[in-house]
């Protein structure tokens, strides 16, 4: 019993669900699995709202200002600035809007959504056509960029862990 409790505590520390209500609200608008949003957020920023990459991506979901401006209006975010991407509510709203677009584009296929978030929609379209299958393992083998392939494997492993630990309302199982 003690070992099971310790395992649960470690899992909760390794796979937290911060910003739960914001993620649930925005993911629901886009018909996204909030656990996938958490998995991407874990990889992108380790849940640090002030994260900034060398390529100037900012915030929890590491959005560039170009991507954010493309999806900001649709997400209901007005007067978007680079600094506003550090605000969790803005990052989550705009990031989920973008992920929702990718989900519609790639028929809700988690690996394709994740790959396109990192490697671009055009590349994923080409990789999907080349794999000519919707099988996750086959698609991952066709990902042409090492960085994106590694990104997909990491995010998908986080996603599977979140699916084991949380239900679709981000409540612990």
N, C-alpha and C positions, 0 to 999 in steps of 0.2 A: 504494500500500500504506500509506504514511504517513497519507494523508488518510482512508482507511477506518478505520485504528486510532484516529485522532483523533475520528472520528465515533462510534465505539464507546465511547470513553472518555466523551465528552460525554453520550451516551445513558445510560450507566451512572450518571453523576452526576445527570442530570435525572430518571431513572426508577430509583431504587434499590429494592431489595427487603429492607428491614430486617425484623427479626422473622420471618424466613423460616420457621423451624421451627414457631413458634407459629401463624402464619397457615396453614401447610399442615395442621397438626393440626386446628385448629378449622374451617377451610373444608371439609376432608374430612368431618367429622362432619355437616355441613349440606349436603353435595353442592353446594358453591359453588365457583366458579372463583376461586382465590386471587388471580388477577390483577385481578379485579373488586374484591376486598377492598382490594388495594393502591391501586387507582385512587381508591376512596372515601377511604381513609386519606390519600392524597396531597392530595386536595382539602380534607378536613376539618381536618387538623392539620399538614400538611407533615412528618409523621412525628415530631412533637414530643410526647412523652408528657405534658408538663406544660401543654399548650395548654388555654386556657379561653376560651369565647366570652362575649360580653356577656349572652347568655341562660342562662349557667351550665352550658352543655354542657362536658364535660371529657374530656381524654385523646385518645388517638390517633384514635378514631372519634367523638369529640364527642358522647358520650351524656349525656342529662340523667339526673338521679337517678331520675325517674319511669320513664323507659324502661328504665333499667338494673335497677331493682327488679322490673319486670314480667318481664324475661327472665333475671335473675341466677340464680334457683334452677334453672331449666332448664339453664343453662350450667354448673351445678355450683359457683357462687360463693355462698358463705354469708357472712352478716354484711356485706353490701355497704354501703359508705359513699360519700359524695361523693369523699372523698380516695382511696379505693381505685380510682376510675375513672382516676386518673393512672398506675396500674400497667399496663404493657403487657399482661401476661398476663390481667388482668381485662378491660381494654378490648377486647382481641381476642376473648376467649371470649364475652363478653356481646354485643359487636357482631356477631359471626358468628351467634350464636343469633338475634338480631333479623333479620339479613339472610337467614338460612335461613327464618324465618317469612315474610318478604316474598317470597322466592323461591317458596315453596309457594303463597302466596296469588296470585301473579302468574305462575304457570306457567313460572318460570325466565326470564322476559323481562327482560334486563338493563336496558333503559331504564325499564321500569315499576318494577323493584326500586329503581333509583337515584332515580327521581322520588318514590317513596313514602318513601324514607329521608329526603328533604328536605321534601317537601310533604304527606305524610300519605297513609295507605292509602285513606281515603274519597275524597279528591280524585282519586287515581289510578284508582280504580274508575270514577268518573264520567268521567274523561278517556278511559279505554279504551272505555267504552260509547259515548261520543260519536264516537270515531274509528272504532268498529265494525270495526277491523282490527288485526292483529298486526304490521303493517308498522312498523318502527322510525321511519322518517321521518314517516309519517303520525301516529303516536302523539305524537312530539315536538311536532308542530304544534298538537296539541290541549292541551298542557300550559298551564293557565290562569294560572299565576303566573310573572311575568318572572324572579324569583329562581330558581325551580325549573327553569324552562326553561334558563336559563344554567348552572345547576348540572348538569343532565343533559348538556348539550353538553360542558362541561368534563370531567366524569367519564368520559363515553363516549370522548372523545378520548384521555384518559389510558389508559383500558382498551384501546383499539386499539393504543396504543404499547406497553403491557405485553404484549399478545398477540404483537406483532412481535418483542419483545426477549427474552421468556421463554417457556419451555414450561410446561405445567401443573404441573410440580414446582418452578417458579420457578428453574430453571437457565437460564443464558444460552444463547440459540440460537447 
